[in-house]
Amino acid sequence: MSDDRRQARTVADLPEPLGKLLWRRHTVYRERGGTVVIRGEDAGRWISLASHGSGRVRIRAGRILDGGTTAPARAETTVPLDGDMTRLAACCRGLLAETAGARAAEGATASPMTDRPRRGPRNGRRRQGTAVLVCAAVVVGLIAVSMLG
C-alpha cells in the first residue's frame, strides 16, 4: 500500500501524510498538550488532531485570520483511527468545507447595511428644496381656496 494510504496507528503518525493529502503547502506543529496542528496557509485554514480515548482522534477545523493567528474552531468531530488515511482526509475536507460555509454565511448575514451603497454627506440643500416645495403647495392651495370659495 502507498505511504498516503497506510493505516494510522497513533496521532503522531497522522500529520505529515494527512497534510500532504489536504494541502500542497502546509506547516505542522505540536502544541504542549500533544495536539498536532496542520496549517494550510494558502487556503487560510487549519486542522488540529488530538487523541480522544483509545483508538479515536478528535479533529477540529478553523480558519487563519489576516495576521496569521488562528480563529476558534468552527467544526469538530471524533473519528476512529482504524480507517485509512484517505478516509480521514475526506473527513477533514468535510470539516474544512463546513468552516468555509460558515464563513460565507457569516459574511452574507453579518450586516445587511454593509452591502448598500453609502450616501454622500447630507447637507441643507436637500431640506431647503423640500421646504420650498411644501411652501409652494400651501400657497397654491390658499390661492385655489380663495378663488373657489
Order of alpha helices (4+ residues) and beta strands (2+ residues): alpha-beta-beta-beta-beta-beta-alpha-alpha
